[in-house]
């Protein structure tokens, strides 16, 4: 059973930066597509970014140019580097893993989430 554990969330001022990490247990991280999602209070879960097994990635338009996704297969870890954070990006951020980029939004595995609060 693959388990995903996020870390790196917290309180940051608007315009600041954070780096999230997602560590995967198990032995299949390298063969899974990984993604980041977020959910703000009262809103639906929103796609942020995804990264394929060999590093190909997709970034949501809302964060393009400010957020970067990466992965280290040797460490079974995925990262989300976030710059110029905005107060409206306050949300719980989740990592996800799935066998296919086409189904990442309904991923097979999800982390427990990490809270990011951006103060204005």
LODOSE-251301 format. One record per atom (N, C-alpha, C, O): residue number from 1; atom name; x, y, z. Coordinates in steps of 0.2 Angstrom, whole numbers. Example, Ala and Ser with C-alpha at 12.3 -4.5 7.8 and 13.67 -1.06 7.14 Angstrom:
<pos 1 | site N | X 66 | Y -28 | Z 39>;
<pos 1 | site CA | X 62 | Y -22 | Z 39>;
<pos 1 | site C | X 66 | Y -16 | Z 39>;
<pos 1 | site O | X 71 | Y -17 | Z 42>;
<pos 2 | site N | X 64 | Y -11 | Z 35>;
<pos 2 | site CA | X 68 | Y -5 | Z 36>;
<pos 2 | site C | X 64 | Y 0 | Z 39>;
<pos 2 | site O | X 67 | Y 6 | Z 40>;
END
This chain:
<pos 1 | site N | X 4 | Y -6 | Z 0>;
<pos 1 | site CA | X 0 | Y 0 | Z 0>;
<pos 1 | site C | X 4 | Y 6 | Z 0>;
<pos 1 | site O | X 8 | Y 7 | Z 4>;
<pos 2 | site N | X 3 | Y 10 | Z -5>;
<pos 2 | site CA | X 7 | Y 16 | Z -6>;
<pos 2 | site C | X 5 | Y 21 | Z -1>;
<pos 2 | site O | X -1 | Y 23 | Z -1>;
<pos 3 | site N | X 9 | Y 25 | Z 3>;
<pos 3 | site CA | X 7 | Y 30 | Z 7>;
<pos 3 | site C | X 11 | Y 36 | Z 5>;
<pos 3 | site O | X 17 | Y 36 | Z 4>;
<pos 4 | site N | X 7 | Y 42 | Z 6>;
<pos 4 | site CA | X 10 | Y 48 | Z 4>;
<pos 4 | site C | X 10 | Y 53 | Z 10>;
<pos 4 | site O | X 5 | Y 53 | Z 13>;
<pos 5 | site N | X 15 | Y 56 | Z 12>;
<pos 5 | site CA | X 16 | Y 61 | Z 17>;
<pos 5 | site C | X 18 | Y 67 | Z 15>;
<pos 5 | site O | X 24 | Y 68 | Z 13>;
<pos 6 | site N | X 14 | Y 73 | Z 16>;
<pos 6 | site CA | X 16 | Y 79 | Z 14>;
<pos 6 | site C | X 19 | Y 83 | Z 20>;
<pos 6 | site O | X 18 | Y 81 | Z 26>;
<pos 7 | site N | X 24 | Y 88 | Z 19>;
<pos 7 | site CA | X 26 | Y 92 | Z 24>;
<pos 7 | site C | X 28 | Y 98 | Z 21>;
<pos 7 | site O | X 29 | Y 99 | Z 15>;
<pos 8 | site N | X 30 | Y 103 | Z 25>;
<pos 8 | site CA | X 32 | Y 110 | Z 23>;
<pos 8 | site C | X 27 | Y 115 | Z 23>;
<pos 8 | site O | X 28 | Y 121 | Z 21>;
<pos 9 | site N | X 21 | Y 114 | Z 25>;
<pos 9 | site CA | X 16 | Y 119 | Z 25>;
<pos 9 | site C | X 17 | Y 123 | Z 31>;
<pos 9 | site O | X 21 | Y 122 | Z 35>;
<pos 10 | site N | X 13 | Y 128 | Z 31>;
<pos 10 | site CA | X 13 | Y 133 | Z 37>;
<pos 10 | site C | X 11 | Y 140 | Z 35>;
<pos 10 | site O | X 7 | Y 141 | Z 31>;
<pos 11 | site N | X 12 | Y 145 | Z 39>;
<pos 11 | site CA | X 10 | Y 152 | Z 38>;
<pos 11 | site C | X 16 | Y 156 | Z 35>;
<pos 11 | site O | X 21 | Y 156 | Z 37>;
<pos 12 | site N | X 13 | Y 159 | Z 30>;
<pos 12 | site CA | X 18 | Y 163 | Z 26>;
<pos 12 | site C | X 15 | Y 170 | Z 24>;
<pos 12 | site O | X 9 | Y 170 | Z 23>;
<pos 13 | site N | X 18 | Y 175 | Z 24>;
<pos 13 | site CA | X 16 | Y 182 | Z 21>;
<pos 13 | site C | X 15 | Y 182 | Z 14>;
<pos 13 | site O | X 18 | Y 178 | Z 10>;
<pos 14 | site N | X 10 | Y 185 | Z 12>;
<pos 14 | site CA | X 9 | Y 186 | Z 4>;
<pos 14 | site C | X 15 | Y 189 | Z 1>;
<pos 14 | site O | X 19 | Y 193 | Z 4>;
<pos 15 | site N | X 17 | Y 185 | Z -5>;
<pos 15 | site CA | X 23 | Y 187 | Z -8>;
<pos 15 | site C | X 29 | Y 182 | Z -6>;
<pos 15 | site O | X 34 | Y 183 | Z -9>;
<pos 16 | site N | X 28 | Y 178 | Z -1>;
<pos 16 | site CA | X 33 | Y 174 | Z 2>;
<pos 16 | site C | X 33 | Y 167 | Z -2>;
<pos 16 | site O | X 30 | Y 166 | Z -7>;
<pos 17 | site N | X 38 | Y 163 | Z 0>;
<pos 17 | site CA | X 39 | Y 157 | Z -3>;
<pos 17 | site C | X 39 | Y 151 | Z 2>;
<pos 17 | site O | X 40 | Y 152 | Z 8>;
<pos 18 | site N | X 37 | Y 145 | Z -1>;
<pos 18 | site CA | X 37 | Y 139 | Z 3>;
<pos 18 | site C | X 39 | Y 133 | Z -2>;
<pos 18 | site O | X 38 | Y 134 | Z -8>;
<pos 19 | site N | X 41 | Y 128 | Z 1>;
<pos 19 | site CA | X 43 | Y 122 | Z -2>;
<pos 19 | site C | X 39 | Y 116 | Z 1>;
<pos 19 | site O | X 40 | Y 115 | Z 7>;
<pos 20 | site N | X 35 | Y 113 | Z -3>;
<pos 20 | site CA | X 31 | Y 107 | Z 0>;
<pos 20 | site C | X 35 | Y 101 | Z -2>;
<pos 20 | site O | X 38 | Y 100 | Z -8>;
<pos 21 | site N | X 35 | Y 96 | Z 2>;
<pos 21 | site CA | X 38 | Y 89 | Z 0>;
<pos 21 | site C | X 32 | Y 84 | Z 1>;
<pos 21 | site O | X 28 | Y 84 | Z 5>;
<pos 22 | site N | X 33 | Y 79 | Z -3>;
<pos 22 | site CA | X 28 | Y 73 | Z -3>;
<pos 22 | site C | X 33 | Y 67 | Z -3>;
<pos 22 | site O | X 36 | Y 65 | Z -8>;
<pos 23 | site N | X 33 | Y 63 | Z 2>;
<pos 23 | site CA | X 37 | Y 57 | Z 2>;
<pos 23 | site C | X 32 | Y 51 | Z 2>;
<pos 23 | site O | X 27 | Y 51 | Z 5>;
<pos 24 | site N | X 34 | Y 47 | Z -3>;
<pos 24 | site CA | X 30 | Y 41 | Z -4>;
<pos 24 | site C | X 33 | Y 35 | Z -1>;
<pos 24 | site O | X 39 | Y 33 | Z -2>;
<pos 25 | site N | X 30 | Y 30 | Z 2>;
<pos 25 | site CA | X 32 | Y 24 | Z 4>;
<pos 25 | site C | X 31 | Y 19 | Z -1>;
<pos 25 | site O | X 28 | Y 20 | Z -6>;
<pos 26 | site N | X 33 | Y 13 | Z 0>;
<pos 26 | site CA | X 32 | Y 8 | Z -5>;
<pos 26 | site C | X 38 | Y 8 | Z -10>;
<pos 26 | site O | X 43 | Y 12 | Z -10>;
<pos 27 | site N | X 37 | Y 4 | Z -15>;
<pos 27 | site CA | X 42 | Y 3 | Z -20>;
<pos 27 | site C | X 40 | Y 5 | Z -27>;
<pos 27 | site O | X 44 | Y 4 | Z -32>;
<pos 28 | site N | X 35 | Y 9 | Z -28>;
<pos 28 | site CA | X 32 | Y 10 | Z -34>;
<pos 28 | site C | X 32 | Y 18 | Z -36>;
<pos 28 | site O | X 29 | Y 20 | Z -41>;
<pos 29 | site N | X 35 | Y 22 | Z -32>;
<pos 29 | site CA | X 35 | Y 29 | Z -33>;
<pos 29 | site C | X 37 | Y 31 | Z -40>;
<pos 29 | site O | X 34 | Y 35 | Z -44>;
<pos 30 | site N | X 43 | Y 27 | Z -42>;
<pos 30 | site CA | X 46 | Y 29 | Z -48>;
<pos 30 | site C | X 42 | Y 28 | Z -54>;
<pos 30 | site O | X 43 | Y 31 | Z -60>;
<pos 31 | site N | X 37 | Y 23 | Z -54>;
<pos 31 | site CA | X 33 | Y 22 | Z -59>;
<pos 31 | site C | X 26 | Y 25 | Z -59>;
<pos 31 | site O | X 22 | Y 24 | Z -63>;
<pos 32 | site N | X 25 | Y 30 | Z -54>;
<pos 32 | site CA | X 18 | Y 33 | Z -54>;
<pos 32 | site C | X 19 | Y 40 | Z -56>;
<pos 32 | site O | X 24 | Y 44 | Z -55>;
<pos 33 | site N | X 13 | Y 43 | Z -59>;
<pos 33 | site CA | X 13 | Y 50 | Z -60>;
<pos 33 | site C | X 11 | Y 53 | Z -53>;
<pos 33 | site O | X 7 | Y 50 | Z -49>;
<pos 34 | site N | X 14 | Y 59 | Z -52>;
<pos 34 | site CA | X 13 | Y 62 | Z -45>;
<pos 34 | site C | X 10 | Y 69 | Z -47>;
<pos 34 | site O | X 11 | Y 72 | Z -52>;
<pos 35 | site N | X 6 | Y 71 | Z -42>;
<pos 35 | site CA | X 2 | Y 78 | Z -43>;
<pos 35 | site C | X 1 | Y 81 | Z -36>;
<pos 35 | site O | X 1 | Y 79 | Z -31>;
<pos 36 | site N | X 0 | Y 88 | Z -37>;
<pos 36 | site CA | X -2 | Y 92 | Z -31>;
<pos 36 | site C | X -9 | Y 95 | Z -33>;
<pos 36 | site O | X -10 | Y 97 | Z -38>;
<pos 37 | site N | X -13 | Y 95 | Z -27>;
<pos 37 | site CA | X -19 | Y 98 | Z -28>;
<pos 37 | site C | X -20 | Y 103 | Z -21>;
<pos 37 | site O | X -16 | Y 102 | Z -17>;
<pos 38 | site N | X -25 | Y 107 | Z -22>;
<pos 38 | site CA | X -26 | Y 111 | Z -16>;
<pos 38 | site C | X -34 | Y 112 | Z -15>;
<pos 38 | site O | X -38 | Y 112 | Z -20>;
<pos 39 | site N | X -36 | Y 113 | Z -9>;
<pos 39 | site CA | X -43 | Y 114 | Z -8>;
<pos 39 | site C | X -44 | Y 119 | Z -2>;
<pos 39 | site O | X -42 | Y 119 | Z 3>;
<pos 40 | site N | X -47 | Y 125 | Z -4>;
<pos 40 | site CA | X -48 | Y 130 | Z 0>;
<pos 40 | site C | X -55 | Y 129 | Z 3>;
<pos 40 | site O | X -59 | Y 126 | Z 1>;
<pos 41 | site N | X -56 | Y 132 | Z 9>;
<pos 41 | site CA | X -63 | Y 131 | Z 13>;
<pos 41 | site C | X -68 | Y 133 | Z 8>;
<pos 41 | site O | X -69 | Y 139 | Z 5>;
<pos 42 | site N | X -73 | Y 129 | Z 8>;
<pos 42 | site CA | X -79 | Y 130 | Z 4>;
<pos 42 | site C | X -78 | Y 130 | Z -4>;
<pos 42 | site O | X -83 | Y 131 | Z -7>;
<pos 43 | site N | X -73 | Y 127 | Z -6>;
<pos 43 | site CA | X -71 | Y 127 | Z -13>;
<pos 43 | site C | X -70 | Y 120 | Z -15>;
<pos 43 | site O | X -68 | Y 115 | Z -11>;
<pos 44 | site N | X -70 | Y 118 | Z -21>;
<pos 44 | site CA | X -69 | Y 112 | Z -24>;
<pos 44 | site C | X -61 | Y 111 | Z -24>;
<pos 44 | site O | X -57 | Y 116 | Z -24>;
<pos 45 | site N | X -59 | Y 104 | Z -24>;
<pos 45 | site CA | X -52 | Y 103 | Z -25>;
<pos 45 | site C | X -49 | Y 105 | Z -32>;
<pos 45 | site O | X -53 | Y 105 | Z -37>;
<pos 46 | site N | X -44 | Y 108 | Z -32>;
<pos 46 | site CA | X -41 | Y 111 | Z -38>;
<pos 46 | site C | X -34 | Y 108 | Z -39>;
<pos 46 | site O | X -30 | Y 107 | Z -35>;
<pos 47 | site N | X -33 | Y 107 | Z -46>;
<pos 47 | site CA | X -27 | Y 104 | Z -48>;
<pos 47 | site C | X -22 | Y 110 | Z -48>;
<pos 47 | site O | X -23 | Y 116 | Z -50>;
<pos 48 | site N | X -16 | Y 108 | Z -46>;
<pos 48 | site CA | X -10 | Y 113 | Z -46>;
<pos 48 | site C | X -5 | Y 111 | Z -51>;
<pos 48 | site O | X -3 | Y 115 | Z -55>;
<pos 49 | site N | X -2 | Y 105 | Z -50>;
<pos 49 | site CA | X 3 | Y 103 | Z -55>;
<pos 49 | site C | X 4 | Y 95 | Z -55>;
<pos 49 | site O | X 1 | Y 92 | Z -50>;
<pos 50 | site N | X 6 | Y 93 | Z -60>;
<pos 50 | site CA | X 8 | Y 86 | Z -60>;
<pos 50 | site C | X 15 | Y 84 | Z -63>;
<pos 50 | site O | X 17 | Y 89 | Z -67>;
<pos 51 | site N | X 17 | Y 79 | Z -62>;
<pos 51 | site CA | X 24 | Y 77 | Z -65>;
<pos 51 | site C | X 24 | Y 70 | Z -66>;
<pos 51 | site O | X 22 | Y 65 | Z -62>;
<pos 52 | site N | X 26 | Y 68 | Z -72>;
<pos 52 | site CA | X 27 | Y 61 | Z -75>;
<pos 52 | site C | X 33 | Y 58 | Z -72>;
<pos 52 | site O | X 37 | Y 60 | Z -69>;
<pos 53 | site N | X 33 | Y 51 | Z -74>;
<pos 53 | site CA | X 39 | Y 47 | Z -71>;
<pos 53 | site C | X 46 | Y 50 | Z -74>;
<pos 53 | site O | X 50 | Y 49 | Z -70>;
<pos 54 | site N | X 46 | Y 53 | Z -79>;
<pos 54 | site CA | X 52 | Y 55 | Z -82>;
<pos 54 | site C | X 53 | Y 62 | Z -82>;
<pos 54 | site O | X 58 | Y 65 | Z -85>;
<pos 55 | site N | X 49 | Y 66 | Z -78>;
<pos 55 | site CA | X 50 | Y 73 | Z -77>;
<pos 55 | site C | X 45 | Y 77 | Z -81>;
<pos 55 | site O | X 45 | Y 83 | Z -80>;
<pos 56 | site N | X 42 | Y 75 | Z -86>;
<pos 56 | site CA | X 37 | Y 79 | Z -89>;
<pos 56 | site C | X 32 | Y 82 | Z -85>;
<pos 56 | site O | X 29 | Y 78 | Z -80>;
<pos 57 | site N | X 30 | Y 88 | Z -85>;
<pos 57 | site CA | X 25 | Y 91 | Z -80>;
<pos 57 | site C | X 20 | Y 96 | Z -83>;
<pos 57 | site O | X 21 | Y 98 | Z -89>;
<pos 58 | site N | X 15 | Y 97 | Z -79>;
<pos 58 | site CA | X 10 | Y 101 | Z -81>;
<pos 58 | site C | X 9 | Y 106 | Z -75>;
<pos 58 | site O | X 8 | Y 104 | Z -69>;
<pos 59 | site N | X 8 | Y 112 | Z -76>;
<pos 59 | site CA | X 7 | Y 117 | Z -71>;
<pos 59 | site C | X 0 | Y 121 | Z -73>;
<pos 59 | site O | X -1 | Y 123 | Z -78>;
<pos 60 | site N | X -4 | Y 122 | Z -68>;
<pos 60 | site CA | X -10 | Y 125 | Z -69>;
<pos 60 | site C | X -9 | Y 133 | Z -70>;
<pos 60 | site O | X -4 | Y 136 | Z -68>;
<pos 61 | site N | X -13 | Y 135 | Z -75>;
<pos 61 | site CA | X -12 | Y 142 | Z -77>;
<pos 61 | site C | X -11 | Y 147 | Z -71>;
<pos 61 | site O | X -8 | Y 152 | Z -71>;
<pos 62 | site N | X -15 | Y 146 | Z -66>;
<pos 62 | site CA | X -16 | Y 151 | Z -60>;
<pos 62 | site C | X -9 | Y 151 | Z -57>;
<pos 62 | site O | X -8 | Y 156 | Z -53>;
<pos 63 | site N | X -5 | Y 146 | Z -57>;
<pos 63 | site CA | X 2 | Y 146 | Z -53>;
<pos 63 | site C | X 8 | Y 146 | Z -58>;
<pos 63 | site O | X 13 | Y 146 | Z -56>;
<pos 64 | site N | X 7 | Y 146 | Z -64>;
<pos 64 | site CA | X 12 | Y 146 | Z -69>;
<pos 64 | site C | X 17 | Y 152 | Z -68>;
<pos 64 | site O | X 14 | Y 158 | Z -68>;
<pos 65 | site N | X 23 | Y 150 | Z -68>;
<pos 65 | site CA | X 28 | Y 156 | Z -67>;
<pos 65 | site C | X 30 | Y 157 | Z -60>;
<pos 65 | site O | X 35 | Y 161 | Z -59>;
<pos 66 | site N | X 26 | Y 154 | Z -56>;
<pos 66 | site CA | X 27 | Y 155 | Z -48>;
<pos 66 | site C | X 28 | Y 149 | Z -45>;
<pos 66 | site O | X 32 | Y 149 | Z -40>;
<pos 67 | site N | X 25 | Y 143 | Z -47>;
<pos 67 | site CA | X 26 | Y 137 | Z -44>;
<pos 67 | site C | X 30 | Y 132 | Z -49>;
<pos 67 | site O | X 30 | Y 133 | Z -55>;
<pos 68 | site N | X 34 | Y 128 | Z -45>;
<pos 68 | site CA | X 38 | Y 123 | Z -49>;
<pos 68 | site C | X 37 | Y 116 | Z -46>;
<pos 68 | site O | X 38 | Y 116 | Z -40>;
<pos 69 | site N | X 36 | Y 111 | Z -50>;
<pos 69 | site CA | X 36 | Y 104 | Z -47>;
<pos 69 | site C | X 42 | Y 100 | Z -49>;
<pos 69 | site O | X 44 | Y 101 | Z -55>;
<pos 70 | site N | X 44 | Y 96 | Z -45>;
<pos 70 | site CA | X 50 | Y 92 | Z -47>;
<pos 70 | site C | X 49 | Y 85 | Z -43>;
<pos 70 | site O | X 45 | Y 85 | Z -38>;
<pos 71 | site N | X 53 | Y 81 | Z -45>;
<pos 71 | site CA | X 53 | Y 74 | Z -41>;
<pos 71 | site C | X 60 | Y 71 | Z -41>;
<pos 71 | site O | X 64 | Y 73 | Z -45>;
<pos 72 | site N | X 61 | Y 68 | Z -36>;
<pos 72 | site CA | X 68 | Y 64 | Z -35>;
<pos 72 | site C | X 66 | Y 57 | Z -34>;
<pos 72 | site O | X 64 | Y 55 | Z -28>;
<pos 73 | site N | X 66 | Y 53 | Z -39>;
<pos 73 | site CA | X 64 | Y 46 | Z -39>;
<pos 73 | site C | X 68 | Y 42 | Z -34>;
<pos 73 | site O | X 66 | Y 37 | Z -30>;
<pos 74 | site N | X 75 | Y 44 | Z -33>;
<pos 74 | site CA | X 79 | Y 40 | Z -29>;
<pos 74 | site C | X 77 | Y 41 | Z -21>;
<pos 74 | site O | X 79 | Y 37 | Z -17>;
<pos 75 | site N | X 74 | Y 47 | Z -20>;
<pos 75 | site CA | X 72 | Y 48 | Z -13>;
<pos 75 | site C | X 64 | Y 47 | Z -12>;
<pos 75 | site O | X 61 | Y 48 | Z -7>;
<pos 76 | site N | X 61 | Y 45 | Z -18>;
<pos 76 | site CA | X 54 | Y 44 | Z -18>;
<pos 76 | site C | X 50 | Y 50 | Z -15>;
<pos 76 | site O | X 45 | Y 50 | Z -11>;
<pos 77 | site N | X 52 | Y 56 | Z -17>;
<pos 77 | site CA | X 50 | Y 62 | Z -15>;
<pos 77 | site C | X 48 | Y 67 | Z -21>;
<pos 77 | site O | X 52 | Y 67 | Z -26>;
<pos 78 | site N | X 43 | Y 70 | Z -20>;
<pos 78 | site CA | X 41 | Y 75 | Z -25>;
<pos 78 | site C | X 40 | Y 82 | Z -21>;
<pos 78 | site O | X 39 | Y 82 | Z -15>;
<pos 79 | site N | X 42 | Y 87 | Z -25>;
<pos 79 | site CA | X 42 | Y 94 | Z -22>;
<pos 79 | site C | X 38 | Y 99 | Z -25>;
<pos 79 | site O | X 36 | Y 98 | Z -31>;
<pos 80 | site N | X 35 | Y 104 | Z -22>;
<pos 80 | site CA | X 32 | Y 110 | Z -25>;
<pos 80 | site C | X 35 | Y 116 | Z -22>;
<pos 80 | site O | X 34 | Y 118 | Z -16>;
<pos 81 | site N | X 39 | Y 120 | Z -26>;
<pos 81 | site CA | X 42 | Y 126 | Z -24>;
<pos 81 | site C | X 37 | Y 131 | Z -26>;
<pos 81 | site O | X 35 | Y 132 | Z -32>;
<pos 82 | site N | X 35 | Y 135 | Z -21>;
<pos 82 | site CA | X 30 | Y 140 | Z -22>;
<pos 82 | site C | X 33 | Y 147 | Z -21>;
<pos 82 | site O | X 35 | Y 148 | Z -15>;
<pos 83 | site N | X 32 | Y 152 | Z -25>;
<pos 83 | site CA | X 35 | Y 159 | Z -24>;
<pos 83 | site C | X 29 | Y 163 | Z -25>;
<pos 83 | site O | X 24 | Y 162 | Z -28>;
<pos 84 | site N | X 30 | Y 169 | Z -23>;
<pos 84 | site CA | X 25 | Y 175 | Z -24>;
<pos 84 | site C | X 18 | Y 172 | Z -22>;
<pos 84 | site O | X 13 | Y 173 | Z -25>;
<pos 85 | site N | X 17 | Y 169 | Z -16>;
<pos 85 | site CA | X 11 | Y 167 | Z -14>;
<pos 85 | site C | X 6 | Y 172 | Z -12>;
<pos 85 | site O | X 8 | Y 178 | Z -10>;
<pos 86 | site N | X 0 | Y 171 | Z -14>;
<pos 86 | site CA | X -6 | Y 175 | Z -13>;
<pos 86 | site C | X -10 | Y 173 | Z -8>;
<pos 86 | site O | X -11 | Y 167 | Z -6>;
<pos 87 | site N | X -14 | Y 178 | Z -5>;
<pos 87 | site CA | X -18 | Y 176 | Z 1>;
<pos 87 | site C | X -24 | Y 171 | Z -1>;
<pos 87 | site O | X -26 | Y 167 | Z 3>;
<pos 88 | site N | X -26 | Y 172 | Z -7>;
<pos 88 | site CA | X -31 | Y 167 | Z -10>;
<pos 88 | site C | X -29 | Y 160 | Z -11>;
<pos 88 | site O | X -33 | Y 156 | Z -13>;
<pos 89 | site N | X -22 | Y 159 | Z -10>;
<pos 89 | site CA | X -20 | Y 152 | Z -11>;
<pos 89 | site C | X -19 | Y 149 | Z -4>;
<pos 89 | site O | X -16 | Y 143 | Z -4>;
<pos 90 | site N | X -22 | Y 152 | Z 1>;
<pos 90 | site CA | X -23 | Y 148 | Z 7>;
<pos 90 | site C | X -27 | Y 142 | Z 6>;
<pos 90 | site O | X -33 | Y 143 | Z 4>;
<pos 91 | site N | X -25 | Y 136 | Z 8>;
<pos 91 | site CA | X -29 | Y 130 | Z 7>;
<pos 91 | site C | X -25 | Y 124 | Z 10>;
<pos 91 | site O | X -19 | Y 125 | Z 12>;
<pos 92 | site N | X -28 | Y 119 | Z 10>;
<pos 92 | site CA | X -25 | Y 112 | Z 11>;
<pos 92 | site C | X -22 | Y 110 | Z 5>;
<pos 92 | site O | X -25 | Y 109 | Z 0>;
<pos 93 | site N | X -15 | Y 108 | Z 5>;
<pos 93 | site CA | X -12 | Y 106 | Z -1>;
<pos 93 | site C | X -11 | Y 98 | Z 0>;
<pos 93 | site O | X -9 | Y 96 | Z 5>;
<pos 94 | site N | X -13 | Y 94 | Z -6>;
<pos 94 | site CA | X -13 | Y 87 | Z -6>;
<pos 94 | site C | X -8 | Y 85 | Z -11>;
<pos 94 | site O | X -8 | Y 88 | Z -17>;
<pos 95 | site N | X -4 | Y 79 | Z -10>;
<pos 95 | site CA | X -1 | Y 76 | Z -15>;
<pos 95 | site C | X -5 | Y 70 | Z -17>;
<pos 95 | site O | X -8 | Y 67 | Z -13>;
<pos 96 | site N | X -4 | Y 68 | Z -23>;
<pos 96 | site CA | X -7 | Y 62 | Z -26>;
<pos 96 | site C | X -3 | Y 58 | Z -30>;
<pos 96 | site O | X 2 | Y 60 | Z -33>;
<pos 97 | site N | X -5 | Y 52 | Z -31>;
<pos 97 | site CA | X -1 | Y 47 | Z -35>;
<pos 97 | site C | X -5 | Y 43 | Z -39>;
<pos 97 | site O | X -10 | Y 40 | Z -36>;
<pos 98 | site N | X -4 | Y 42 | Z -45>;
<pos 98 | site CA | X -8 | Y 38 | Z -50>;
<pos 98 | site C | X -4 | Y 35 | Z -55>;
<pos 98 | site O | X 1 | Y 37 | Z -57>;
<pos 99 | site N | X -7 | Y 29 | Z -58>;
<pos 99 | site CA | X -3 | Y 26 | Z -63>;
<pos 99 | site C | X -3 | Y 30 | Z -70>;
<pos 99 | site O | X 1 | Y 29 | Z -74>;
<pos 100 | site N | X -8 | Y 34 | Z -71>;
<pos 100 | site CA | X -9 | Y 38 | Z -77>;
<pos 100 | site C | X -10 | Y 45 | Z -76>;
<pos 100 | site O | X -14 | Y 47 | Z -71>;
<pos 101 | site N | X -7 | Y 49 | Z -80>;
<pos 101 | site CA | X -8 | Y 56 | Z -80>;
<pos 101 | site C | X -16 | Y 58 | Z -82>;
<pos 101 | site O | X -18 | Y 63 | Z -79>;
<pos 102 | site N | X -19 | Y 54 | Z -85>;
<pos 102 | site CA | X -26 | Y 55 | Z -87>;
<pos 102 | site C | X -31 | Y 54 | Z -81>;
<pos 102 | site O | X -36 | Y 57 | Z -82>;
<pos 103 | site N | X -29 | Y 51 | Z -76>;
<pos 103 | site CA | X -33 | Y 50 | Z -71>;
<pos 103 | site C | X -30 | Y 52 | Z -64>;
<pos 103 | site O | X -33 | Y 51 | Z -59>;
<pos 104 | site N | X -26 | Y 57 | Z -64>;
<pos 104 | site CA | X -22 | Y 60 | Z -58>;
<pos 104 | site C | X -27 | Y 63 | Z -54>;
<pos 104 | site O | X -27 | Y 64 | Z -48>;
<pos 105 | site N | X -32 | Y 66 | Z -57>;
<pos 105 | site CA | X -37 | Y 70 | Z -53>;
<pos 105 | site C | X -42 | Y 66 | Z -49>;
<pos 105 | site O | X -45 | Y 68 | Z -44>;
<pos 106 | site N | X -42 | Y 59 | Z -51>;
<pos 106 | site CA | X -45 | Y 54 | Z -46>;
<pos 106 | site C | X -40 | Y 49 | Z -44>;
<pos 106 | site O | X -41 | Y 43 | Z -46>;
<pos 107 | site N | X -35 | Y 52 | Z -42>;
<pos 107 | site CA | X -29 | Y 47 | Z -40>;
<pos 107 | site C | X -30 | Y 42 | Z -36>;
<pos 107 | site O | X -35 | Y 42 | Z -32>;
<pos 108 | site N | X -26 | Y 36 | Z -37>;
<pos 108 | site CA | X -27 | Y 30 | Z -33>;
<pos 108 | site C | X -25 | Y 32 | Z -25>;
<pos 108 | site O | X -27 | Y 29 | Z -21>;
<pos 109 | site N | X -19 | Y 36 | Z -25>;
<pos 109 | site CA | X -17 | Y 37 | Z -18>;
<pos 109 | site C | X -17 | Y 45 | Z -16>;
<pos 109 | site O | X -15 | Y 49 | Z -21>;
<pos 110 | site N | X -18 | Y 46 | Z -10>;
<pos 110 | site CA | X -18 | Y 53 | Z -8>;
<pos 110 | site C | X -15 | Y 54 | Z -1>;
<pos 110 | site O | X -15 | Y 49 | Z 3>;
<pos 111 | site N | X -11 | Y 60 | Z 0>;
<pos 111 | site CA | X -9 | Y 61 | Z 6>;
<pos 111 | site C | X -14 | Y 64 | Z 11>;
<pos 111 | site O | X -20 | Y 65 | Z 9>;
<pos 112 | site N | X -12 | Y 65 | Z 17>;
<pos 112 | site CA | X -17 | Y 68 | Z 22>;
<pos 112 | site C | X -18 | Y 76 | Z 21>;
<pos 112 | site O | X -22 | Y 78 | Z 24>;
<pos 113 | site N | X -13 | Y 79 | Z 17>;
<pos 113 | site CA | X -14 | Y 86 | Z 16>;
<pos 113 | site C | X -10 | Y 90 | Z 21>;
<pos 113 | site O | X -8 | Y 88 | Z 27>;
<pos 114 | site N | X -7 | Y 96 | Z 19>;
<pos 114 | site CA | X -4 | Y 100 | Z 23>;
<pos 114 | site C | X -7 | Y 107 | Z 22>;
<pos 114 | site O | X -8 | Y 109 | Z 17>;
<pos 115 | site N | X -8 | Y 111 | Z 28>;
<pos 115 | site CA | X -11 | Y 117 | Z 27>;
<pos 115 | site C | X -6 | Y 123 | Z 26>;
<pos 115 | site O | X 0 | Y 123 | Z 29>;
<pos 116 | site N | X -8 | Y 127 | Z 21>;
<pos 116 | site CA | X -4 | Y 133 | Z 20>;
<pos 116 | site C | X -9 | Y 139 | Z 21>;
<pos 116 | site O | X -14 | Y 139 | Z 18>;
<pos 117 | site N | X -6 | Y 144 | Z 25>;
<pos 117 | site CA | X -10 | Y 150 | Z 26>;
<pos 117 | site C | X -6 | Y 156 | Z 24>;
<pos 117 | site O | X 0 | Y 156 | Z 26>;
<pos 118 | site N | X -8 | Y 159 | Z 19>;
<pos 118 | site CA | X -5 | Y 165 | Z 17>;
<pos 118 | site C | X -8 | Y 171 | Z 19>;
<pos 118 | site O | X -14 | Y 173 | Z 18>;
<pos 119 | site N | X -5 | Y 175 | Z 23>;
<pos 119 | site CA | X -7 | Y 181 | Z 27>;
<pos 119 | site C | X -6 | Y 187 | Z 22>;
<pos 119 | site O | X -1 | Y 188 | Z 19>;
<pos 120 | site N | X -11 | Y 191 | Z 22>;
<pos 120 | site CA | X -11 | Y 197 | Z 18>;
<pos 120 | site C | X -8 | Y 203 | Z 22>;
<pos 120 | site O | X -7 | Y 209 | Z 19>;
END
